[in-house]
Amino acid sequence: MSIGRGGFSSRLGFILAAAGSAVGLGNIWKFPFEVGQGGGAAFVLMYLVFCFVLCFPVMVAEIAIGRKTQLNPVGAFKALGHRKWAFIGYLGIASAVLILSFYNVVAAWAFGYFVEIVLGHFDIGQRFGEFTADWITVGGYSTIFMMATAYVVSRGVSDGIERAAKILMPSLFVMILVLILYALTLPNAMEGIRFYIVPDFSQITGVVVYSALGQAFFSLSVGMGLLMTYGSYLSKKANIVSAAAFITLMDVSVATLAGFMIFPFVFSLGIETDGGPGLIFVTLPGVFESLGPIFGPIVGGVFFLLLAFAAFTSTISVLEVPTAYMIDEKKMKRSNATWLVAIFVFILGIPSMLSMGAVDALTHFIDLPGAGEMNFMDFVSLISSDTFLPLVGFLIAVFTAYVWKTENFNLEIANGDQSIKGSWLQSYVNFAIGYICPVLLGSIFIVTVFDNFLGIKVLTLLPG
Ligand code: PHE
């Protein structure tokens, strides 16, 4: 490990930090509304299959490349002797910067909701549109959020990132469990559970498959070199495959648990399940209000604090990607690199912040042939999460199997775990990286581009 670069002090620290990255708004905010729109349990099933079958192998490849080279995503490809492939690293860093620019804004909503609910302002749910359009308030919260993120990242890997994850991740689990127990006591809770766990296979259509795949990707933080970056701080003694399995399991568990918490709430209030992005922001304050003036602010406060915590460990991880690049490649000091990148990303996020109604031209930003009209924030999200992540995931799989070569990859994963050699798990990961991932991820990329940008609905050609 290069001197002064730092690293995780333990394997557990690495796992918690990487799981902290994976577990975020994607699990608690996005997953339930995607399940609601995707018809319930059938979507959940598809999502779980994709997480394990596709994302897990790409995660192993990312961590292996990072740990082999002990470098950021751009430096890593160069260090392996494939300078031409460093463009994958640049694409990853670009995705990180773009994702963080709008993710920080949604994180700011969660944080703002925490404050409003604690103050007993339950009508915030009906004022969702007004709240998000109020750029001064959201700007204030997002400034605080970005500064807190930069502060942790500037402290380095073990003192900042690892320590924060060790406190935040267990608290998050406890908060979710408490809320589930409460949700299960509500009238009609079981109807919600049924919607969530009993699959209706007639609900699986091309669109459901496609969105479940995108969700699996985004949720596991795969496809932007983030796990490569975290892997670069991992000790040579650590077992990569089992660490990746733990991270996948934790992420999937939190998403799954989030459903057990949300759907009883949704059904007990008789709310439509397909409410979209507003599902938790619009409807949950009403649930909390029904708990009365004492329990309402407490339970609701816990919920939105949880959301903000989950978002926080994710923003920390995303900021680390461009920061590591500036440290390794531009030889900057960590604190300078962190603040420089944070300020840049914050400025880049301003149009997203203004696109929720504050500025008309950004609110009605673009009208794409397929995806239709969207605001600036949705557009950035479409470019980065839906387009770049699968593309980078695809490229990483192809690079690992055919450029870096499977033998070298296998040598790196055997470091710290000799028993993986020749095991079925290794054969499986190799097969997935070489065949399943390139084919499936390559197809999603093509489908996204055709569908959204050119308006050619490839998915309607599929059954359903
Ligand atoms: N996985 C995070 C979530 O579920 C979001 C994220 C995506 C973080 C990509 C890093 C990279 O909210």
Boltz pocket constraint, residues with backbone or C-beta under 6 A from the ligand:
constraints:
  - pocket:
      binder: B
      contacts: [[A, 21], [A, 22], [A, 23], [A, 24], [A, 25], [A, 26], [A, 27], [A, 99], [A, 217], [A, 218], [A, 219], [A, 220], [A, 221], [A, 222], [A, 224], [A, 226], [A, 310], [A, 314], [A, 317], [A, 318]]
      max_distance: 6.0
